[in-house]
């Protein structure tokens, strides 16, 4: 447990950085008055998973133009969602987002819950994503962790320790979260963490939860992305796909995508799921 002075000095450091260098990001803008749209928060959080901010911003705007609210997303066919998502990578996220929208319409009358536990019942929404939605959309002091937050707390409170657990970080976060302004507090942590990674190195690498992102070039992820991008133009046969993607793993990737419900196969012709 930290002292009151430690908490105060830490908070002053985070708030000072945010006051001087806080980022203007589109998902940090309220929709009406001071109200934040939970759908837009969910969209941004899922898009930002393992994807850099500068790649997310244009796709975020494009996605909202096509699916401006959760009702529009739920009503759309998965095919259309995958087409708009194309180029962002990790396409399972698009499917989960689509499923989450439909489940929200069915079970919550189109309103994302302000309860962290209930949010985790939606596809693709884990504990930390649910916490981010609660904090950013509803300004509640939920506890959640992601890589920038890990960076901040490991840098300040764990010195040269290794294998720092999320339980240890959650304990520190619980002592320091600003209960009056949790939304802005987490924005401040995110921006300060991004700064620390750029200037002092990624302290989150000393976390027990840290896993290095696998290389994209030549990976199955790259093949999946090429398949889905190719099929946005219309159905293709296996032979046609093989010409565009000459890789021995192609058929097993196609099989995976069919079993996941991302593709439909008919007579060795593949198309995006309807």
Residue, then its C-alpha position, 0 to 999 in steps of 0.5 A: x500500500x502506498x502512502x498518501x504522498x506517493x499517491x498525490x505525487x503520482x497523480x500530479x505527474x499524470x495530470x500534468x502530462x495530460x494537461x500539457x500533452x493530452x491527445x485529441x482523439x475522435x472517440x474522446x468527443x461527446x456526441x450530444x452535450x457531455x454524453x458519450x456514445x457507448x457504441x462508439x467507445x466499444x467500436x474504438x476499443x475493439x479497433x485499438x486492440x493490437x492496432x496503432x492509433x494512426x491506423x485506427x482513426x481513418x477506419x473508425x470514421x469510415x466505419x461510423x459513416x456506414x454504421x452510425x449506431x448499434x442498430x445499423x450495425x446489428x441490422x447489417x449483414x456480416x458481409x458488409x461489416x467485413x468489407x468496411x473492416x478490411x485492411x484493419x487486420x484481426x478480422x475476427x474482431x469485426x465478427x465479434x463486434x457484429x455479434x455483440x451489436x446483435x446481442x445488445x439489440x436482443x438482450x439489452x434493447x440496444x443499450x450497452x450495459x454500464x455494468x462491467x460483468x454484463x458487458x463481458x457476456x458480449x462476444x469479444x468483450x473481455x474484462x478489460x475491454x468492458x472496464x474501458x467501456x464503463x469508464x469512458x462511456x459512463x464515467x465510472x471508476x472501473x478497474x481495467x488494464x492495457x499495455x499503456x496502463x501497465x507501462x505507467x504503473x510498472x515504470x513508477x511502482x515496480x522499478x526493475x522488477x520482472x514478472x509483474x502481475x496484473x493483480x499487483x497493477x490492479x492493486x495500485x490502480x485501485x489506490x490511485x484511480x480518480x473516482x471523480x473523473x475516471x474517464x479523464x484519468x484513464x485518458x491521462x494514463x493512456x497518453x502518459x503511457x504512450x509517452x513513456x514507451x516512446x521515451x524510456x522504453x516499454x516497461x510493460x515488457x516486464x509484465x507477466x502478461x506481456x507477449x510479443x506480437x508475432x511477426x505479420x509478414x509471412x504469417x497465417x494472419x497475413x494469409x487470412x487478411x489477403x483472403x478476406x480482402x480478395x473476397x470483398x470484390x466477390x466470390x472466388x474459386x480455390x484455383x483463383x485464390x491460389x493464384x493470388x495467394x500461392x501458399x501451402x497453408x491457404x486451404x487450411x486457412x480457408x477451412x478455419x475461416x469457414x468454420x469460424x463463420x467468416x466465409x461460405x464455401x460452395x463447390x470450392x468457391x468461397x465468399x464472405x458470409x452473408 
